[in-house]
Amino acid sequence: MKLWIKTQDRKRILEIDNISLRGNTLKYINQQYPFGIVLGKYKDRDKAQTVIDTIFSRLNSASGNDCVYEIPEDY
């Protein structure tokens, strides 16, 4: 299954294979982007963790070949 993410700043749509939580920031890190691409940034780590949990739930309930998720703004 492919995971497509629209970044919080709405400037990129990426096919990603991992999400890393660094402090309060969600990043996509791979060999091409070793320092990462920021997917979203939140006021605290708990909010960022909630977004990761939501993405995980969406992946588990997705049917078909693609899962699409838009990183929410800080709430």
CHARMM-style PDB file with segment names, atoms N, HN, CA, C and O in Angstrom:
ATOM      1  N   MET     1       0.840  -1.178   0.000  1.00  0.00      PROA
ATOM      2  CA  MET     1       0.000   0.000   0.000  1.00  0.00      PROA
ATOM      3  C   MET     1       0.887   1.243   0.000  1.00  0.00      PROA
ATOM      4  O   MET     1       1.895   1.304   0.703  1.00  0.00      PROA
ATOM      5  N   LYS     2       0.500   2.211  -0.785  1.00  0.00      PROA
ATOM      6  HN  LYS     2      -0.319   2.161  -1.356  1.00  0.00      PROA
ATOM      7  CA  LYS     2       1.224   3.488  -0.831  1.00  0.00      PROA
ATOM      8  C   LYS     2       0.560   4.477   0.118  1.00  0.00      PROA
ATOM      9  O   LYS     2      -0.666   4.537   0.215  1.00  0.00      PROA
ATOM     10  N   LEU     3       1.385   5.250   0.817  1.00  0.00      PROA
ATOM     11  HN  LEU     3       2.381   5.201   0.739  1.00  0.00      PROA
ATOM     12  CA  LEU     3       0.896   6.305   1.692  1.00  0.00      PROA
ATOM     13  C   LEU     3       1.276   7.642   1.077  1.00  0.00      PROA
ATOM     14  O   LEU     3       2.453   7.946   0.882  1.00  0.00      PROA
ATOM     15  N   TRP     4       0.263   8.428   0.778  1.00  0.00      PROA
ATOM     16  HN  TRP     4      -0.694   8.182   0.936  1.00  0.00      PROA
ATOM     17  CA  TRP     4       0.453   9.768   0.221  1.00  0.00      PROA
ATOM     18  C   TRP     4       0.125  10.785   1.296  1.00  0.00      PROA
ATOM     19  O   TRP     4      -0.945  10.740   1.902  1.00  0.00      PROA
ATOM     20  N   ILE     5       1.055  11.704   1.531  1.00  0.00      PROA
ATOM     21  HN  ILE     5       1.924  11.741   1.038  1.00  0.00      PROA
ATOM     22  CA  ILE     5       0.891  12.729   2.563  1.00  0.00      PROA
ATOM     23  C   ILE     5       0.940  14.109   1.935  1.00  0.00      PROA
ATOM     24  O   ILE     5       1.828  14.423   1.142  1.00  0.00      PROA
ATOM     25  N   LYS     6      -0.040  14.930   2.309  1.00  0.00      PROA
ATOM     26  HN  LYS     6      -0.761  14.675   2.953  1.00  0.00      PROA
ATOM     27  CA  LYS     6       0.007  16.351   1.962  1.00  0.00      PROA
ATOM     28  C   LYS     6       0.543  17.062   3.201  1.00  0.00      PROA
ATOM     29  O   LYS     6      -0.027  16.939   4.285  1.00  0.00      PROA
ATOM     30  N   THR     7       1.641  17.809   3.043  1.00  0.00      PROA
ATOM     31  HN  THR     7       2.104  17.909   2.162  1.00  0.00      PROA
ATOM     32  CA  THR     7       2.300  18.436   4.177  1.00  0.00      PROA
ATOM     33  C   THR     7       1.427  19.515   4.815  1.00  0.00      PROA
ATOM     34  O   THR     7       0.494  20.035   4.203  1.00  0.00      PROA
ATOM     35  N   GLN     8       1.760  19.829   6.050  1.00  0.00      PROA
ATOM     36  HN  GLN     8       2.518  19.407   6.547  1.00  0.00      PROA
ATOM     37  CA  GLN     8       1.006  20.813   6.816  1.00  0.00      PROA
ATOM     38  C   GLN     8       0.988  22.181   6.133  1.00  0.00      PROA
ATOM     39  O   GLN     8      -0.008  22.900   6.207  1.00  0.00      PROA
ATOM     40  N   ASP     9       2.082  22.538   5.474  1.00  0.00      PROA
ATOM     41  HN  ASP     9       2.891  21.954   5.414  1.00  0.00      PROA
ATOM     42  CA  ASP     9       2.135  23.846   4.805  1.00  0.00      PROA
ATOM     43  C   ASP     9       1.458  23.826   3.431  1.00  0.00      PROA
ATOM     44  O   ASP     9       1.398  24.849   2.748  1.00  0.00      PROA
ATOM     45  N   ARG    10       0.951  22.661   3.033  1.00  0.00      PROA
ATOM     46  HN  ARG    10       1.000  21.830   3.588  1.00  0.00      PROA
ATOM     47  CA  ARG    10       0.191  22.472   1.789  1.00  0.00      PROA
ATOM     48  C   ARG    10       1.031  22.668   0.531  1.00  0.00      PROA
ATOM     49  O   ARG    10       0.479  22.892  -0.546  1.00  0.00      PROA
ATOM     50  N   LYS    11       2.358  22.587   0.649  1.00  0.00      PROA
ATOM     51  HN  LYS    11       2.806  22.405   1.525  1.00  0.00      PROA
ATOM     52  CA  LYS    11       3.237  22.825  -0.497  1.00  0.00      PROA
ATOM     53  C   LYS    11       3.714  21.552  -1.180  1.00  0.00      PROA
ATOM     54  O   LYS    11       4.241  21.610  -2.291  1.00  0.00      PROA
ATOM     55  N   ARG    12       3.536  20.392  -0.528  1.00  0.00      PROA
ATOM     56  HN  ARG    12       3.108  20.344   0.374  1.00  0.00      PROA
ATOM     57  CA  ARG    12       4.028  19.137  -1.109  1.00  0.00      PROA
ATOM     58  C   ARG    12       3.031  18.009  -0.887  1.00  0.00      PROA
ATOM     59  O   ARG    12       2.332  17.953   0.125  1.00  0.00      PROA
ATOM     60  N   ILE    13       2.991  17.127  -1.852  1.00  0.00      PROA
ATOM     61  HN  ILE    13       3.559  17.172  -2.674  1.00  0.00      PROA
ATOM     62  CA  ILE    13       2.320  15.843  -1.711  1.00  0.00      PROA
ATOM     63  C   ILE    13       3.391  14.799  -1.964  1.00  0.00      PROA
ATOM     64  O   ILE    13       3.999  14.765  -3.034  1.00  0.00      PROA
ATOM     65  N   LEU    14       3.618  13.944  -0.972  1.00  0.00      PROA
ATOM     66  HN  LEU    14       3.123  13.971  -0.103  1.00  0.00      PROA
ATOM     67  CA  LEU    14       4.717  12.988  -1.033  1.00  0.00      PROA
ATOM     68  C   LEU    14       4.217  11.563  -0.864  1.00  0.00      PROA
ATOM     69  O   LEU    14       3.307  11.299  -0.078  1.00  0.00      PROA
ATOM     70  N   GLU    15       4.815  10.659  -1.605  1.00  0.00      PROA
ATOM     71  HN  GLU    15       5.554  10.874  -2.244  1.00  0.00      PROA
ATOM     72  CA  GLU    15       4.630   9.230  -1.325  1.00  0.00      PROA
ATOM     73  C   GLU    15       5.719   8.861  -0.336  1.00  0.00      PROA
ATOM     74  O   GLU    15       6.907   8.970  -0.640  1.00  0.00      PROA
ATOM     75  N   ILE    16       5.315   8.426   0.844  1.00  0.00      PROA
ATOM     76  HN  ILE    16       4.349   8.337   1.090  1.00  0.00      PROA
ATOM     77  CA  ILE    16       6.312   8.167   1.879  1.00  0.00      PROA
ATOM     78  C   ILE    16       6.202   6.740   2.394  1.00  0.00      PROA
ATOM     79  O   ILE    16       5.161   6.093   2.277  1.00  0.00      PROA
ATOM     80  N   ASP    17       7.297   6.273   2.965  1.00  0.00      PROA
ATOM     81  HN  ASP    17       8.142   6.799   3.060  1.00  0.00      PROA
ATOM     82  CA  ASP    17       7.308   4.935   3.533  1.00  0.00      PROA
ATOM     83  C   ASP    17       7.642   4.937   5.020  1.00  0.00      PROA
ATOM     84  O   ASP    17       7.706   3.876   5.641  1.00  0.00      PROA
ATOM     85  N   ASN    18       7.856   6.119   5.597  1.00  0.00      PROA
ATOM     86  HN  ASN    18       7.804   6.981   5.092  1.00  0.00      PROA
ATOM     87  CA  ASN    18       8.064   6.206   7.044  1.00  0.00      PROA
ATOM     88  C   ASN    18       7.837   7.626   7.525  1.00  0.00      PROA
ATOM     89  O   ASN    18       7.976   8.592   6.775  1.00  0.00      PROA
ATOM     90  N   ILE    19       7.488   7.722   8.783  1.00  0.00      PROA
ATOM     91  HN  ILE    19       7.375   6.938   9.392  1.00  0.00      PROA
ATOM     92  CA  ILE    19       7.318   9.018   9.444  1.00  0.00      PROA
ATOM     93  C   ILE    19       8.096   8.945  10.750  1.00  0.00      PROA
ATOM     94  O   ILE    19       7.979   7.979  11.503  1.00  0.00      PROA
ATOM     95  N   SER    20       8.883   9.969  11.006  1.00  0.00      PROA
ATOM     96  HN  SER    20       8.978  10.754  10.395  1.00  0.00      PROA
ATOM     97  CA  SER    20       9.682  10.033  12.224  1.00  0.00      PROA
ATOM     98  C   SER    20       9.188  11.188  13.084  1.00  0.00      PROA
ATOM     99  O   SER    20       8.929  12.283  12.584  1.00  0.00      PROA
ATOM    100  N   LEU    21       9.062  10.935  14.368  1.00  0.00      PROA
ATOM    101  HN  LEU    21       9.273  10.046  14.774  1.00  0.00      PROA
ATOM    102  CA  LEU    21       8.688  11.981  15.312  1.00  0.00      PROA
ATOM    103  C   LEU    21       9.956  12.455  16.001  1.00  0.00      PROA
ATOM    104  O   LEU    21      10.606  11.695  16.719  1.00  0.00      PROA
ATOM    105  N   ARG    22      10.301  13.705  15.779  1.00  0.00      PROA
ATOM    106  HN  ARG    22       9.774  14.323  15.196  1.00  0.00      PROA
ATOM    107  CA  ARG    22      11.483  14.328  16.391  1.00  0.00      PROA
ATOM    108  C   ARG    22      11.008  15.498  17.238  1.00  0.00      PROA
ATOM    109  O   ARG    22      10.718  16.577  16.720  1.00  0.00      PROA
ATOM    110  N   GLY    23      10.932  15.278  18.531  1.00  0.00      PROA
ATOM    111  HN  GLY    23      11.168  14.402  18.952  1.00  0.00      PROA
ATOM    112  CA  GLY    23      10.395  16.325  19.405  1.00  0.00      PROA
ATOM    113  C   GLY    23       8.928  16.536  19.099  1.00  0.00      PROA
ATOM    114  O   GLY    23       8.107  15.644  19.308  1.00  0.00      PROA
ATOM    115  N   ASN    24       8.600  17.720  18.602  1.00  0.00      PROA
ATOM    116  HN  ASN    24       9.267  18.445  18.432  1.00  0.00      PROA
ATOM    117  CA  ASN    24       7.213  18.037  18.249  1.00  0.00      PROA
ATOM    118  C   ASN    24       7.019  18.116  16.735  1.00  0.00      PROA
ATOM    119  O   ASN    24       6.025  18.674  16.269  1.00  0.00      PROA
ATOM    120  N   THR    25       7.955  17.565  15.967  1.00  0.00      PROA
ATOM    121  HN  THR    25       8.762  17.112  16.346  1.00  0.00      PROA
ATOM    122  CA  THR    25       7.949  17.679  14.509  1.00  0.00      PROA
ATOM    123  C   THR    25       7.852  16.307  13.852  1.00  0.00      PROA
ATOM    124  O   THR    25       8.568  15.378  14.227  1.00  0.00      PROA
ATOM    125  N   LEU    26       6.971  16.188  12.879  1.00  0.00      PROA
ATOM    126  HN  LEU    26       6.390  16.943  12.574  1.00  0.00      PROA
ATOM    127  CA  LEU    26       6.859  14.981  12.069  1.00  0.00      PROA
ATOM    128  C   LEU    26       7.717  15.163  10.829  1.00  0.00      PROA
ATOM    129  O   LEU    26       7.604  16.172  10.132  1.00  0.00      PROA
ATOM    130  N   LYS    27       8.580  14.183  10.551  1.00  0.00      PROA
ATOM    131  HN  LYS    27       8.672  13.364  11.117  1.00  0.00      PROA
ATOM    132  CA  LYS    27       9.482  14.277   9.405  1.00  0.00      PROA
ATOM    133  C   LYS    27       9.445  12.997   8.584  1.00  0.00      PROA
ATOM    134  O   LYS    27       9.162  11.908   9.086  1.00  0.00      PROA
ATOM    135  N   TYR    28       9.739  13.173   7.311  1.00  0.00      PROA
ATOM    136  HN  TYR    28       9.969  14.056   6.904  1.00  0.00      PROA
ATOM    137  CA  TYR    28       9.982  12.051   6.413  1.00  0.00      PROA
ATOM    138  C   TYR    28      11.477  12.037   6.163  1.00  0.00      PROA
ATOM    139  O   TYR    28      12.042  13.010   5.664  1.00  0.00      PROA
ATOM    140  N   ILE    29      12.119  10.923   6.514  1.00  0.00      PROA
ATOM    141  HN  ILE    29      11.660  10.132   6.920  1.00  0.00      PROA
ATOM    142  CA  ILE    29      13.572  10.817   6.386  1.00  0.00      PROA
ATOM    143  C   ILE    29      13.894   9.574   5.559  1.00  0.00      PROA
ATOM    144  O   ILE    29      13.359   8.493   5.805  1.00  0.00      PROA
ATOM    145  N   ASN    30      14.779   9.745   4.574  1.00  0.00      PROA
ATOM    146  HN  ASN    30      15.214  10.623   4.374  1.00  0.00      PROA
ATOM    147  CA  ASN    30      15.298   8.604   3.803  1.00  0.00      PROA
ATOM    148  C   ASN    30      16.691   8.956   3.307  1.00  0.00      PROA
ATOM    149  O   ASN    30      17.245   9.987   3.689  1.00  0.00      PROA
ATOM    150  N   GLN    31      17.260   8.110   2.461  1.00  0.00      PROA
ATOM    151  HN  GLN    31      16.810   7.273   2.151  1.00  0.00      PROA
ATOM    152  CA  GLN    31      18.625   8.365   1.975  1.00  0.00      PROA
ATOM    153  C   GLN    31      18.715   9.649   1.161  1.00  0.00      PROA
ATOM    154  O   GLN    31      19.721  10.355   1.223  1.00  0.00      PROA
ATOM    155  N   GLN    32      17.680   9.952   0.407  1.00  0.00      PROA
ATOM    156  HN  GLN    32      16.862   9.378   0.356  1.00  0.00      PROA
ATOM    157  CA  GLN    32      17.690  11.164  -0.412  1.00  0.00      PROA
ATOM    158  C   GLN    32      17.552  12.423   0.452  1.00  0.00      PROA
ATOM    159  O   GLN    32      18.086  13.478   0.108  1.00  0.00      PROA
ATOM    160  N   TYR    33      16.841  12.309   1.562  1.00  0.00      PROA
ATOM    161  HN  TYR    33      16.408  11.452   1.842  1.00  0.00      PROA
ATOM    162  CA  TYR    33      16.618  13.446   2.466  1.00  0.00      PROA
ATOM    163  C   TYR    33      17.067  13.056   3.881  1.00  0.00      PROA
ATOM    164  O   TYR    33      16.225  12.850   4.755  1.00  0.00      PROA
ATOM    165  N   PRO    34      18.379  12.954   4.117  1.00  0.00      PROA
ATOM    166  CA  PRO    34      18.865  12.465   5.415  1.00  0.00      PROA
ATOM    167  C   PRO    34      18.521  13.383   6.594  1.00  0.00      PROA
ATOM    168  O   PRO    34      18.458  12.921   7.733  1.00  0.00      PROA
ATOM    169  N   PHE    35      18.302  14.655   6.338  1.00  0.00      PROA
ATOM    170  HN  PHE    35      18.354  15.030   5.413  1.00  0.00      PROA
ATOM    171  CA  PHE    35      17.914  15.572   7.414  1.00  0.00      PROA
ATOM    172  C   PHE    35      16.401  15.711   7.505  1.00  0.00      PROA
ATOM    173  O   PHE    35      15.882  16.337   8.429  1.00  0.00      PROA
ATOM    174  N   GLY    36      15.708  15.132   6.554  1.00  0.00      PROA
ATOM    175  HN  GLY    36      16.130  14.624   5.803  1.00  0.00      PROA
ATOM    176  CA  GLY    36      14.260  15.048   6.603  1.00  0.00      PROA
ATOM    177  C   GLY    36      13.526  16.181   5.936  1.00  0.00      PROA
ATOM    178  O   GLY    36      14.042  17.284   5.754  1.00  0.00      PROA
ATOM    179  N   ILE    37      12.310  15.865   5.582  1.00  0.00      PROA
ATOM    180  HN  ILE    37      11.891  14.969   5.730  1.00  0.00      PROA
ATOM    181  CA  ILE    37      11.345  16.842   5.088  1.00  0.00      PROA
ATOM    182  C   ILE    37      10.304  16.999   6.182  1.00  0.00      PROA
ATOM    183  O   ILE    37       9.727  16.011   6.635  1.00  0.00      PROA
ATOM    184  N   VAL    38      10.061  18.218   6.606  1.00  0.00      PROA
ATOM    185  HN  VAL    38      10.531  19.021   6.238  1.00  0.00      PROA
ATOM    186  CA  VAL    38       9.071  18.460   7.654  1.00  0.00      PROA
ATOM    187  C   VAL    38       7.683  18.242   7.070  1.00  0.00      PROA
ATOM    188  O   VAL    38       7.290  18.880   6.093  1.00  0.00      PROA
ATOM    189  N   LEU    39       6.953  17.327   7.691  1.00  0.00      PROA
ATOM    190  HN  LEU    39       7.272  16.809   8.485  1.00  0.00      PROA
ATOM    191  CA  LEU    39       5.567  17.076   7.295  1.00  0.00      PROA
ATOM    192  C   LEU    39       4.619  17.952   8.090  1.00  0.00      PROA
ATOM    193  O   LEU    39       3.599  18.409   7.573  1.00  0.00      PROA
ATOM    194  N   GLY    40       4.962  18.188   9.360  1.00  0.00      PROA
ATOM    195  HN  GLY    40       5.791  17.817   9.780  1.00  0.00      PROA
ATOM    196  CA  GLY    40       4.132  19.017  10.223  1.00  0.00      PROA
ATOM    197  C   GLY    40       4.853  19.311  11.519  1.00  0.00      PROA
ATOM    198  O   GLY    40       5.721  18.551  11.948  1.00  0.00      PROA
ATOM    199  N   LYS    41       4.489  20.416  12.139  1.00  0.00      PROA
ATOM    200  HN  LYS    41       3.783  21.033  11.791  1.00  0.00      PROA
ATOM    201  CA  LYS    41       5.099  20.827  13.401  1.00  0.00      PROA
ATOM    202  C   LYS    41       3.986  21.270  14.351  1.00  0.00      PROA
ATOM    203  O   LYS    41       3.045  21.958  13.956  1.00  0.00      PROA
ATOM    204  N   TYR    42       4.118  20.856  15.617  1.00  0.00      PROA
ATOM    205  HN  TYR    42       4.882  20.297  15.938  1.00  0.00      PROA
ATOM    206  CA  TYR    42       3.074  21.108  16.605  1.00  0.00      PROA
ATOM    207  C   TYR    42       3.646  21.755  17.855  1.00  0.00      PROA
ATOM    208  O   TYR    42       4.855  21.741  18.086  1.00  0.00      PROA
ATOM    209  N   LYS    43       2.749  22.326  18.658  1.00  0.00      PROA
ATOM    210  HN  LYS    43       1.767  22.338  18.470  1.00  0.00      PROA
ATOM    211  CA  LYS    43       3.192  23.020  19.870  1.00  0.00      PROA
ATOM    212  C   LYS    43       3.817  22.067  20.872  1.00  0.00      PROA
ATOM    213  O   LYS    43       4.706  22.453  21.631  1.00  0.00      PROA
ATOM    214  N   ASP    44       3.353  20.819  20.878  1.00  0.00      PROA
ATOM    215  HN  ASP    44       2.631  20.505  20.262  1.00  0.00      PROA
ATOM    216  CA  ASP    44       3.937  19.850  21.803  1.00  0.00      PROA
ATOM    217  C   ASP    44       3.950  18.455  21.180  1.00  0.00      PROA
ATOM    218  O   ASP    44       3.277  18.181  20.186  1.00  0.00      PROA
ATOM    219  N   ARG    45       4.737  17.594  21.800  1.00  0.00      PROA
ATOM    220  HN  ARG    45       5.284  17.816  22.607  1.00  0.00      PROA
ATOM    221  CA  ARG    45       4.933  16.240  21.286  1.00  0.00      PROA
ATOM    222  C   ARG    45       3.638  15.417  21.288  1.00  0.00      PROA
ATOM    223  O   ARG    45       3.419  14.604  20.391  1.00  0.00      PROA
ATOM    224  N   ASP    46       2.785  15.626  22.288  1.00  0.00      PROA
ATOM    225  HN  ASP    46       2.963  16.287  23.017  1.00  0.00      PROA
ATOM    226  CA  ASP    46       1.542  14.859  22.370  1.00  0.00      PROA
ATOM    227  C   ASP    46       0.647  15.090  21.153  1.00  0.00      PROA
ATOM    228  O   ASP    46       0.032  14.152  20.647  1.00  0.00      PROA
ATOM    229  N   LYS    47       0.575  16.328  20.687  1.00  0.00      PROA
ATOM    230  HN  LYS    47       1.074  17.090  21.099  1.00  0.00      PROA
ATOM    231  CA  LYS    47      -0.235  16.618  19.497  1.00  0.00      PROA
ATOM    232  C   LYS    47       0.351  15.926  18.269  1.00  0.00      PROA
ATOM    233  O   LYS    47      -0.384  15.376  17.448  1.00  0.00      PROA
ATOM    234  N   ALA    48       1.672  15.956  18.150  1.00  0.00      PROA
ATOM    235  HN  ALA    48       2.269  16.402  18.817  1.00  0.00      PROA
ATOM    236  CA  ALA    48       2.328  15.288  17.027  1.00  0.00      PROA
ATOM    237  C   ALA    48       2.099  13.777  17.095  1.00  0.00      PROA
ATOM    238  O   ALA    48       1.874  13.136  16.068  1.00  0.00      PROA
ATOM    239  N   GLN    49       2.155  13.213  18.292  1.00  0.00      PROA
ATOM    240  HN  GLN    49       2.338  13.734  19.126  1.00  0.00      PROA
ATOM    241  CA  GLN    49       1.921  11.773  18.463  1.00  0.00      PROA
ATOM    242  C   GLN    49       0.493  11.403  18.080  1.00  0.00      PROA
ATOM    243  O   GLN    49       0.258  10.340  17.505  1.00  0.00      PROA
ATOM    244  N   THR    50      -0.452  12.269  18.393  1.00  0.00      PROA
ATOM    245  HN  THR    50      -0.261  13.133  18.859  1.00  0.00      PROA
ATOM    246  CA  THR    50      -1.850  12.036  18.019  1.00  0.00      PROA
ATOM    247  C   THR    50      -1.997  11.944  16.504  1.00  0.00      PROA
ATOM    248  O   THR    50      -2.760  11.121  15.999  1.00  0.00      PROA
ATOM    249  N   VAL    51      -1.269  12.786  15.785  1.00  0.00      PROA
ATOM    250  HN  VAL    51      -0.649  13.454  16.195  1.00  0.00      PROA
ATOM    251  CA  VAL    51      -1.323  12.742  14.318  1.00  0.00      PROA
ATOM    252  C   VAL    51      -0.759  11.413  13.808  1.00  0.00      PROA
ATOM    253  O   VAL    51      -1.343  10.800  12.914  1.00  0.00      PROA
ATOM    254  N   ILE    52       0.353  10.967  14.357  1.00  0.00      PROA
ATOM    255  HN  ILE    52       0.827  11.465  15.083  1.00  0.00      PROA
ATOM    256  CA  ILE    52       0.915   9.675  13.957  1.00  0.00      PROA
ATOM    257  C   ILE    52      -0.081   8.550  14.243  1.00  0.00      PROA
ATOM    258  O   ILE    52      -0.269   7.663  13.410  1.00  0.00      PROA
ATOM    259  N   ASP    53      -0.713   8.580  15.402  1.00  0.00      PROA
ATOM    260  HN  ASP    53      -0.561   9.300  16.079  1.00  0.00      PROA
ATOM    261  CA  ASP    53      -1.705   7.555  15.738  1.00  0.00      PROA
ATOM    262  C   ASP    53      -2.873   7.564  14.760  1.00  0.00      PROA
ATOM    263  O   ASP    53      -3.385   6.508  14.389  1.00  0.00      PROA
ATOM    264  N   THR    54      -3.291   8.751  14.345  1.00  0.00      PROA
ATOM    265  HN  THR    54      -2.875   9.609  14.646  1.00  0.00      PROA
ATOM    266  CA  THR    54      -4.381   8.867  13.383  1.00  0.00      PROA
ATOM    267  C   THR    54      -3.980   8.299  12.028  1.00  0.00      PROA
ATOM    268  O   THR    54      -4.770   7.609  11.384  1.00  0.00      PROA
ATOM    269  N   ILE    55      -2.763   8.585  11.596  1.00  0.00      PROA
ATOM    270  HN  ILE    55      -2.121   9.146  12.120  1.00  0.00      PROA
ATOM    271  CA  ILE    55      -2.271   8.038  10.331  1.00  0.00      PROA
ATOM    272  C   ILE    55      -2.234   6.510  10.406  1.00  0.00      PROA
ATOM    273  O   ILE    55      -2.633   5.833   9.459  1.00  0.00      PROA
ATOM    274  N   PHE    56      -1.760   5.973  11.518  1.00  0.00      PROA
ATOM    275  HN  PHE    56      -1.436   6.524  12.287  1.00  0.00      PROA
ATOM    276  CA  PHE    56      -1.698   4.529  11.699  1.00  0.00      PROA
ATOM    277  C   PHE    56      -3.099   3.908  11.610  1.00  0.00      PROA
ATOM    278  O   PHE    56      -3.289   2.881  10.957  1.00  0.00      PROA
ATOM    279  N   SER    57      -4.063   4.533  12.263  1.00  0.00      PROA
ATOM    280  HN  SER    57      -3.908   5.367  12.793  1.00  0.00      PROA
ATOM    281  CA  SER    57      -5.446   4.039  12.203  1.00  0.00      PROA
ATOM    282  C   SER    57      -5.983   4.088  10.786  1.00  0.00      PROA
ATOM    283  O   SER    57      -6.663   3.165  10.337  1.00  0.00      PROA
ATOM    284  N   ARG    58      -5.677   5.162  10.090  1.00  0.00      PROA
ATOM    285  HN  ARG    58      -5.125   5.912  10.455  1.00  0.00      PROA
ATOM    286  CA  ARG    58      -6.141   5.296   8.699  1.00  0.00      PROA
ATOM    287  C   ARG    58      -5.539   4.199   7.834  1.00  0.00      PROA
ATOM    288  O   ARG    58      -6.235   3.620   7.001  1.00  0.00      PROA
ATOM    289  N   LEU    59      -4.255   3.905   8.018  1.00  0.00      PROA
ATOM    290  HN  LEU    59      -3.689   4.377   8.695  1.00  0.00      PROA
ATOM    291  CA  LEU    59      -3.611   2.833   7.258  1.00  0.00      PROA
ATOM    292  C   LEU    59      -4.246   1.480   7.562  1.00  0.00      PROA
ATOM    293  O   LEU    59      -4.459   0.673   6.657  1.00  0.00      PROA
ATOM    294  N   ASN    60      -4.544   1.234   8.822  1.00  0.00      PROA
ATOM    295  HN  ASN    60      -4.371   1.890   9.558  1.00  0.00      PROA
ATOM    296  CA  ASN    60      -5.149  -0.043   9.204  1.00  0.00      PROA
ATOM    297  C   ASN    60      -6.543  -0.232   8.632  1.00  0.00      PROA
ATOM    298  O   ASN    60      -6.957  -1.359   8.360  1.00  0.00      PROA
ATOM    299  N   SER    61      -7.266   0.857   8.447  1.00  0.00      PROA
ATOM    300  HN  SER    61      -6.930   1.773   8.667  1.00  0.00      PROA
ATOM    301  CA  SER    61      -8.638   0.742   7.958  1.00  0.00      PROA
ATOM    302  C   SER    61      -8.755   0.976   6.449  1.00  0.00      PROA
ATOM    303  O   SER    61      -9.841   0.847   5.885  1.00  0.00      PROA
ATOM    304  N   ALA    62      -7.653   1.316   5.803  1.00  0.00      PROA
ATOM    305  HN  ALA    62      -6.770   1.421   6.262  1.00  0.00      PROA
ATOM    306  CA  ALA    62      -7.695   1.613   4.366  1.00  0.00      PROA
ATOM    307  C   ALA    62      -7.902   0.339   3.556  1.00  0.00      PROA
ATOM    308  O   ALA    62      -7.408  -0.735   3.900  1.00  0.00      PROA
ATOM    309  N   SER    63      -8.636   0.495   2.490  1.00  0.00      PROA
ATOM    310  HN  SER    63      -9.037   1.367   2.210  1.00  0.00      PROA
ATOM    311  CA  SER    63      -8.781  -0.605   1.545  1.00  0.00      PROA
ATOM    312  C   SER    63      -8.277  -0.111   0.201  1.00  0.00      PROA
ATOM    313  O   SER    63      -8.374   1.077  -0.106  1.00  0.00      PROA
ATOM    314  N   GLY    64      -7.752  -0.997  -0.581  1.00  0.00      PROA
ATOM    315  HN  GLY    64      -7.674  -1.963  -0.331  1.00  0.00      PROA
ATOM    316  CA  GLY    64      -7.202  -0.587  -1.865  1.00  0.00      PROA
ATOM    317  C   GLY    64      -5.702  -0.437  -1.801  1.00  0.00      PROA
ATOM    318  O   GLY    64      -5.054  -0.916  -0.870  1.00  0.00      PROA
ATOM    319  N   ASN    65      -5.152   0.235  -2.801  1.00  0.00      PROA
ATOM    320  HN  ASN    65      -5.678   0.624  -3.557  1.00  0.00      PROA
ATOM    321  CA  ASN    65      -3.702   0.338  -2.943  1.00  0.00      PROA
ATOM    322  C   ASN    65      -3.112   1.609  -2.363  1.00  0.00      PROA
ATOM    323  O   ASN    65      -1.908   1.660  -2.111  1.00  0.00      PROA
ATOM    324  N   ASP    66      -3.920   2.635  -2.142  1.00  0.00      PROA
ATOM    325  HN  ASP    66      -4.898   2.593  -2.347  1.00  0.00      PROA
ATOM    326  CA  ASP    66      -3.401   3.924  -1.697  1.00  0.00      PROA
ATOM    327  C   ASP    66      -4.126   4.401  -0.447  1.00  0.00      PROA
ATOM    328  O   ASP    66      -5.317   4.152  -0.260  1.00  0.00      PROA
ATOM    329  N   CYS    67      -3.381   5.088   0.397  1.00  0.00      PROA
ATOM    330  HN  CYS    67      -2.414   5.291   0.245  1.00  0.00      PROA
ATOM    331  CA  CYS    67      -3.934   5.768   1.561  1.00  0.00      PROA
ATOM    332  C   CYS    67      -3.470   7.225   1.461  1.00  0.00      PROA
ATOM    333  O   CYS    67      -2.284   7.500   1.275  1.00  0.00      PROA
ATOM    334  N   VAL    68      -4.408   8.133   1.586  1.00  0.00      PROA
ATOM    335  HN  VAL    68      -5.371   7.910   1.737  1.00  0.00      PROA
ATOM    336  CA  VAL    68      -4.109   9.560   1.449  1.00  0.00      PROA
ATOM    337  C   VAL    68      -4.416  10.232   2.772  1.00  0.00      PROA
ATOM    338  O   VAL    68      -5.461   9.993   3.376  1.00  0.00      PROA
ATOM    339  N   TYR    69      -3.485  11.085   3.223  1.00  0.00      PROA
ATOM    340  HN  TYR    69      -2.636  11.279   2.732  1.00  0.00      PROA
ATOM    341  CA  TYR    69      -3.664  11.781   4.490  1.00  0.00      PROA
ATOM    342  C   TYR    69      -3.122  13.192   4.374  1.00  0.00      PROA
ATOM    343  O   TYR    69      -2.041  13.416   3.828  1.00  0.00      PROA
ATOM    344  N   GLU    70      -3.882  14.134   4.890  1.00  0.00      PROA
ATOM    345  HN  GLU    70      -4.760  13.952   5.333  1.00  0.00      PROA
ATOM    346  CA  GLU    70      -3.475  15.544   4.914  1.00  0.00      PROA
ATOM    347  C   GLU    70      -3.077  15.883   6.349  1.00  0.00      PROA
ATOM    348  O   GLU    70      -3.891  15.784   7.267  1.00  0.00      PROA
ATOM    349  N   ILE    71      -1.820  16.285   6.531  1.00  0.00      PROA
ATOM    350  HN  ILE    71      -1.160  16.365   5.785  1.00  0.00      PROA
ATOM    351  CA  ILE    71      -1.335  16.638   7.868  1.00  0.00      PROA
ATOM    352  C   ILE    71      -2.098  17.872   8.345  1.00  0.00      PROA
ATOM    353  O   ILE    71      -2.067  18.913   7.690  1.00  0.00      PROA
ATOM    354  N   PRO    72      -2.793  17.755   9.502  1.00  0.00      PROA
ATOM    355  CA  PRO    72      -3.576  18.907   9.975  1.00  0.00      PROA
ATOM    356  C   PRO    72      -2.701  20.017  10.529  1.00  0.00      PROA
ATOM    357  O   PRO    72      -1.571  19.796  10.967  1.00  0.00      PROA
ATOM    358  N   GLU    73      -3.256  21.206  10.496  1.00  0.00      PROA
ATOM    359  HN  GLU    73      -4.174  21.385  10.141  1.00  0.00      PROA
ATOM    360  CA  GLU    73      -2.589  22.332  11.134  1.00  0.00      PROA
ATOM    361  C   GLU    73      -2.591  22.105  12.636  1.00  0.00      PROA
ATOM    362  O   GLU    73      -3.349  21.281  13.146  1.00  0.00      PROA
ATOM    363  N   ASP    74      -1.738  22.841  13.344  1.00  0.00      PROA
ATOM    364  HN  ASP    74      -1.122  23.511  12.930  1.00  0.00      PROA
ATOM    365  CA  ASP    74      -1.701  22.729  14.797  1.00  0.00      PROA
ATOM    366  C   ASP    74      -3.061  23.146  15.334  1.00  0.00      PROA
ATOM    367  O   ASP    74      -3.627  24.150  14.902  1.00  0.00      PROA
ATOM    368  N   TYR    75      -3.571  22.384  16.259  1.00  0.00      PROA
ATOM    369  HN  TYR    75      -3.112  21.568  16.609  1.00  0.00      PROA
ATOM    370  CA  TYR    75      -4.907  22.675  16.801  1.00  0.00      PROA
ATOM    371  C   TYR    75      -4.857  22.885  18.291  1.00  0.00      PROA
ATOM    372  OT1 TYR    75      -5.888  23.140  18.913  1.00  0.00      PROA
TER     373      TYR     75
END
